[in-house]
Amino acid sequence: MIDALIAGHPSHNMARVFSLDRTPLSSGGPDHEFVVGIDPDAQVGIVGFADGEGSFVPSGVADKAEMTYMLLTYPRNFLESPEISIELVRQVTKEFVLSGGLRPTCIEWQEEPY
């Protein structure tokens, strides 16, 4: 998936991922969301995780006040959220998948600024 985002079109450089290992809400929808975006030119990316506890992005100080990634041509803005290396994006994504959809522990998280 990461390689596809790297090689893909700039209007589709983000993916939403849901784990089927988690129990869905009573509505049938997922109780969580994991997003992963890649900026191949800068060799960085962004990850985000949301569930009933809140919405989280990597901890730290952002280099830019705002970044926009594209999910099927729909913009997803990240305000003051730090991008991380593509290798770390791969590690976080792998942990999300292998943990059954838990928030990865290989990075520090902070509440997403709005």
C-alpha positions in Angstrom: 0.0 0.0 0.0 2.8 2.4 0.9 4.6 1.7 -2.4 1.3 2.3 -4.3 0.9 5.7 -2.5 4.5 6.6 -3.4 4.0 5.7 -7.1 0.5 7.1 -7.3 -0.9 10.3 -8.5 -0.6 13.4 -6.3 -4.5 13.6 -6.1 -4.5 10.2 -4.3 -1.6 10.2 -1.8 -3.6 9.1 1.2 -5.4 5.9 2.3 -8.0 5.1 5.0 -7.6 1.8 6.6 -9.9 -0.1 8.9 -9.2 -3.4 10.8 -11.8 -6.1 10.4 -10.4 -7.6 13.7 -12.2 -4.9 15.7 -15.8 -5.1 16.7 -17.9 -2.7 14.7 -20.3 -0.1 16.2 -23.9 -1.0 16.6 -24.5 0.8 13.4 -22.2 -1.6 11.6 -19.6 1.1 10.9 -16.0 0.9 12.1 -15.2 2.1 15.6 -11.8 3.5 14.4 -9.9 5.0 11.5 -6.3 4.8 10.5 -5.1 7.2 7.8 -1.7 7.1 6.0 -0.4 9.7 3.6 2.8 9.9 1.6 4.6 12.9 0.1 7.1 11.1 -2.2 8.9 14.3 -3.2 9.8 15.2 0.4 10.2 11.5 1.4 7.9 12.0 4.4 4.4 11.0 5.3 1.6 11.4 7.9 -0.3 8.9 9.9 -3.4 9.5 12.0 -5.5 7.3 14.3 -9.0 8.0 15.6 -11.3 6.0 17.9 -13.5 6.6 20.9 -10.6 8.1 22.8 -9.9 10.8 20.3 -8.1 11.7 17.1 -4.3 11.4 17.2 -1.3 12.3 15.0 2.5 11.8 15.6 3.8 13.8 18.6 6.2 16.6 17.9 6.5 20.0 16.3 5.4 20.4 12.7 7.7 22.0 10.1 4.7 23.5 8.4 1.6 25.1 9.8 -0.7 23.1 7.5 -0.3 20.1 5.1 -2.9 18.7 2.7 -3.0 15.1 1.6 -5.5 13.8 -0.9 -7.9 10.9 -0.4 -9.5 10.1 -3.7 -9.2 13.8 -4.7 -10.7 15.0 -1.4 -8.3 17.1 0.6 -7.5 16.1 4.2 -5.8 18.9 6.1 -3.4 18.4 9.0 -2.8 21.5 11.1 0.5 21.7 12.9 0.9 17.9 12.7 4.5 16.6 12.2 5.3 14.5 9.2 7.5 11.5 9.7 9.9 9.5 7.5 8.5 7.1 5.0 10.2 4.2 6.8 8.5 5.2 10.1 5.2 5.4 8.2 5.8 1.8 7.0 6.6 0.7 10.6 3.5 2.4 12.1 1.2 1.0 9.3 2.6 -2.5 9.8 2.0 -2.4 13.5 -1.6 -1.2 13.0 -2.3 -4.1 10.7 -0.5 -6.8 12.8 -2.0 -5.6 16.1 -5.6 -6.1 14.9 -6.3 -2.4 14.6 -4.9 -1.0 17.8 -3.2 2.4 17.9 0.5 1.7 17.2 3.0 2.1 20.0 6.2 2.5 17.9 5.7 6.3 17.9 4.5 8.8 20.4 1.1 10.3 19.7 -0.6 13.6 20.5 -4.2 14.8 20.2 -4.7 16.2 16.7 -4.8 20.0 16.7 -7.8 21.6 15.1 
